[in-house]
Amino acid sequence: MLTCYKLQEMADPVLDANDAVTGHIISTTIGGKNGEPKQTISYMAERVVGTGSFGVVFQAKCLETGETVAIKKVLQDKRYKNRELQLMRTMDHPNVVSLKHCFFSTTSKNELFLNLVMEYVPETIYRVLKHYSNLNQRIPLIYVKLYTYQICRGLAYMHTVPEVCHRDLKPQNVLVDPLSHQVKICDFGSAKMLVLLRGFIACLAVFLTADVTRDAKLLCLLHVSATLCWRMSLKLIFVGLVIACFMISLVSNCPQVKGEANISYICSRFYRAPELIFGATEYTTSIDIWSAGCILAELLLGQPLFPGENAVGQLVEIIKVLGTPTREEIRCMNPNYTDFRFPQIKANPWHKIFHKRMPPEAIDLASRLLQYSPNLRCTALEACAHPFFDELREPNARLPNGRPLPPLFNFKQELSGASPDLVSKLIPEHVRRQMGLNFFATDP
């Protein structure tokens, strides 16, 4: 269990030309619980790698081990817990940036800051795109496949295991190791656990309502308990409670209560799903799927597919490609949207969006990710199994420099609900043989 600690400042900060803290040594103590020995760790802030309304991210070096880390420093409201910290504690996946530990610091103005210490990855997909754009070259297709596949694999984990929706997926928030080409999704400042939190709020409301049946109240109480067990990592108890919820739901009429509303003004504009532009507040993790489709298209084109200058302009750019949404598509995006006054524009065929030599599998995947109706977009796990990525599953697949590919098939719990046929597509036969997973194989 990660614990946040108070830090002791070892030296006065030195400001560089960008007014960012560099040369600043900070020290924090970890351990000291459950018989663990206390250990002091000191970090030297080396350079700022990102800034925003959230605060600052800087590269730092651990003085004890020489390890390079990234530290995200954000202003902490003492009245609330930090949601980004809570979510990062629940996640552990090769394609999600990992949280090492955290600590609090204060300033002379008595401001409280939370410092998230994470693994350091030097590049982003945004910088990779900019590099090839400056060279007036397209990104090699093998890298497009590698980056998109790993984004989808990270989303598959986030959406199914902790049920986290990122809500701001964009090239700047996807890290890339330039040597291994391993990809890690980062920046969970806008992320939210949609499903369990919504169910928790709704069921708690039902439980506190007087005019519902005893079975309905029991069902909702079990749902609330299951949510708490999941958040506390009591997975076996969670499974039992979920089964109990299912059994009771078969024999009782539990009233429907709308879930907790979310804000629609979320996600950076070029990658914002159309349901958000239409003002939807009860969206799903499929908004991340749309963002992934936008990143795939940008990797293929070398520039954003939907470069809107504002919310209206963003919708215009989408309509230019997908055509005017039908009434049914608008209903799927936001049932409460009633203004249907749109010019009727036909969809632009996908093969005309990309250059003539674009593989049809790439075009097909983009079309499956970029659908108006959220429920028609493929899931992240289904995207991973798409034929566009078949090259990555070849036994002799290598990077252009001959190095091996980064780990692509070390799946975690995200496969638990997948069909045997889907699992068979996701884990190549040569990998199954190496891992001794013959039970995944389908009938010959």
Residue pairs with C-beta under 8 A, 6 or more apart in sequence:
1 89
2 89
2 99
2 101
2 102
3 30
3 33
3 101
4 85
4 101
4 102
4 103
4 104
4 114
5 28
5 29
5 30
5 101
5 102
5 103
5 104
6 28
6 103
6 104
6 105
7 26
7 27
7 28
7 103
7 104
7 105
7 115
8 26
8 27
8 28
9 24
9 25
9 26
9 27
9 105
10 25
10 26
10 27
10 42
11 23
11 24
11 25
12 24
13 21
13 23
13 24
14 21
14 22
14 23
14 24
15 21
15 22
16 22
16 47
16 48
18 48
20 47
20 48
20 51
20 56
20 58
21 45
21 48
21 56
21 58
22 45
22 46
22 47
22 48
22 58
23 44
23 45
24 44
24 45
25 42
25 43
25 44
25 45
25 63
26 42
26 43
26 45
26 103
26 105
26 115
27 40
27 41
27 42
27 43
28 40
28 41
28 42
28 101
28 103
29 38
29 39
29 40
29 41
30 38
30 39
30 41
30 101
31 37
31 38
31 39
32 38
40 64
41 62
41 64
42 62
42 63
42 64
43 60
43 61
43 62
43 63
43 69
43 71
43 117
44 60
44 61
44 63
45 58
45 59
45 60
45 71
46 58
46 59
46 60
46 61
46 68
47 58
47 59
48 56
48 57
48 58
48 59
49 57
49 58
49 59
49 70
50 56
50 57
51 57
54 72
54 74
54 189
55 72
55 73
55 74
55 75
55 113
56 72
56 73
57 70
57 71
57 72
57 73
58 70
58 71
58 73
59 68
59 69
59 70
59 120
60 68
60 69
60 70
60 71
61 67
61 68
61 69
62 68
62 69
68 120
69 100
69 117
69 118
69 119
69 120
70 117
70 118
70 119
70 120
70 121
71 115
71 116
71 117
71 118
72 115
72 116
72 118
73 105
73 113
73 114
73 115
74 82
74 84
74 113
74 114
74 116
74 189
75 111
75 112
75 113
75 114
76 82
76 104
76 112
76 113
76 114
78 112
82 114
83 191
83 192
84 116
84 188
84 189
84 191
85 99
85 102
85 114
85 116
87 162
87 164
87 188
87 191
87 192
87 193
88 99
88 116
88 118
88 188
89 99
90 162
90 164
90 231
90 233
91 98
91 157
91 158
91 161
91 162
91 164
92 98
92 412
93 154
93 157
93 158
93 161
93 412
94 153
94 182
94 184
94 406
94 407
94 410
95 150
95 151
95 153
95 154
95 157
95 182
95 183
95 184
95 185
96 154
96 157
96 158
96 184
96 185
97 118
97 119
97 121
97 175
97 184
97 185
97 186
98 118
98 119
99 116
99 117
99 118
100 117
100 118
100 119
101 117
102 114
102 115
102 116
102 117
103 115
103 117
104 112
104 113
104 114
104 115
105 112
105 113
105 115
106 112
106 113
107 113
118 186
119 184
121 175
121 176
121 177
121 182
121 184
121 186
122 177
122 178
123 175
123 176
123 177
123 178
124 171
124 172
124 173
124 174
124 175
124 176
125 147
125 171
125 172
125 174
125 176
125 183
125 295
125 299
126 170
126 171
126 172
126 174
127 176
128 139
128 143
128 147
128 171
128 176
129 139
129 171
129 298
129 299
129 302
132 138
132 139
132 302
133 302
133 303
138 300
138 302
139 299
139 302
140 400
141 359
141 362
142 391
142 399
142 400
143 181
143 299
144 296
144 299
144 300
144 362
145 388
145 389
145 391
145 392
146 181
146 183
146 392
146 405
146 406
147 174
147 176
147 181
147 183
147 295
147 299
148 292
148 295
148 296
148 299
148 365
148 388
148 389
149 384
149 389
149 392
149 408
150 182
150 183
150 406
150 408
151 169
151 174
151 183
151 185
151 292
151 295
152 292
152 380
152 381
152 383
152 384
153 380
153 384
153 408
153 411
153 414
154 183
154 184
154 185
155 166
155 169
155 185
155 285
155 288
155 289
155 292
155 380
156 379
156 380
156 381
156 383
156 384
156 414
157 412
157 413
157 414
158 164
158 165
158 166
158 185
158 285
158 288
159 165
159 285
159 288
159 379
159 380
160 381
160 413
160 414
160 416
160 417
161 412
161 413
161 414
162 193
163 193
163 194
163 195
163 196
163 285
164 188
164 191
164 192
164 193
164 194
165 191
165 192
165 193
165 194
165 284
165 285
165 287
165 288
166 173
166 185
166 188
166 190
166 191
166 288
166 291
167 190
167 191
167 192
167 266
167 267
167 287
167 288
168 187
168 189
168 190
168 191
168 266
168 267
168 268
168 271
169 185
169 267
169 271
169 288
169 291
169 292
169 295
170 267
170 268
170 270
170 271
170 291
170 294
170 295
171 295
171 298
172 187
172 268
173 185
173 186
173 187
174 183
174 184
174 185
174 186
174 295
175 183
175 184
175 185
175 186
176 182
176 183
177 183
177 184
177 406
179 403
180 403
180 406
181 399
181 405
181 406
182 406
182 407
183 406
190 266
190 267
192 262
194 262
194 283
194 284
194 285
196 227
196 230
196 231
197 227
197 260
198 259
198 260
199 223
199 227
199 259
200 223
200 224
200 227
201 259
201 260
202 257
202 258
202 259
202 260
203 219
203 220
203 221
203 223
203 224
203 257
204 220
204 224
205 257
206 212
206 216
206 217
206 220
206 254
206 255
206 257
207 217
207 220
207 221
207 224
209 255
212 254
212 255
213 252
213 253
215 248
215 251
215 252
215 254
216 252
216 253
216 254
216 255
218 248
219 245
219 248
219 249
219 252
219 254
220 254
222 241
222 244
222 245
222 248
223 241
223 245
225 241
226 238
226 241
226 242
226 245
229 235
229 237
229 238
229 241
230 238
258 282
259 282
261 281
261 282
262 281
262 282
262 283
263 281
264 275
264 276
264 278
264 279
264 280
264 281
264 283
265 276
266 272
266 276
266 287
267 273
267 276
267 287
267 291
269 308
269 310
269 311
269 314
270 294
270 304
270 305
270 306
270 307
270 308
270 314
271 290
271 291
271 294
271 295
272 287
272 290
272 291
272 314
273 283
273 286
273 287
273 290
273 291
273 374
274 290
274 315
274 318
274 325
274 333
274 372
275 283
275 287
275 332
275 333
275 334
275 374
276 283
276 287
277 311
277 314
277 315
277 318
278 330
278 333
278 334
278 337
279 334
279 336
279 337
280 333
280 334
280 337
283 374
284 374
286 374
286 375
286 377
287 374
288 380
289 369
289 374
289 377
289 378
289 379
289 380
289 383
290 369
290 370
290 374
290 377
292 369
292 380
292 383
293 366
293 368
293 369
293 370
293 377
294 304
294 305
294 306
294 370
296 362
296 365
296 366
296 369
297 304
297 305
297 353
297 366
297 370
298 304
298 305
300 354
300 358
300 362
300 366
301 353
301 354
305 317
305 321
305 353
305 370
306 314
306 317
306 318
306 321
307 317
308 314
308 315
308 316
308 317
308 318
319 325
319 342
319 345
320 345
320 348
321 347
321 348
321 353
321 370
322 347
322 348
322 370
322 372
323 345
323 346
323 347
323 348
324 342
324 343
324 344
324 345
325 333
325 342
325 372
327 340
328 373
329 372
329 373
330 337
330 340
330 372
331 337
332 372
332 373
332 374
332 375
332 376
333 372
333 373
333 374
350 363
350 366
350 367
351 358
351 360
351 363
353 363
354 362
354 363
354 366
359 388
361 386
361 387
361 388
361 390
362 388
364 386
364 387
364 388
365 383
365 386
365 388
368 377
368 378
368 383
368 386
369 377
369 378
369 383
370 377
371 377
378 386
381 414
381 415
381 418
381 422
381 426
382 422
384 426
385 422
385 425
385 426
391 397
392 405
392 408
393 428
394 428
395 428
395 430
397 405
398 404
398 405
399 405
409 426
409 427
409 428
409 431
411 426
411 427
415 423
415 426
418 426
420 440
420 442
421 442
423 440
424 440
424 441
424 442
427 435
427 437
427 440
429 441
431 437
432 438
432 440
432 441
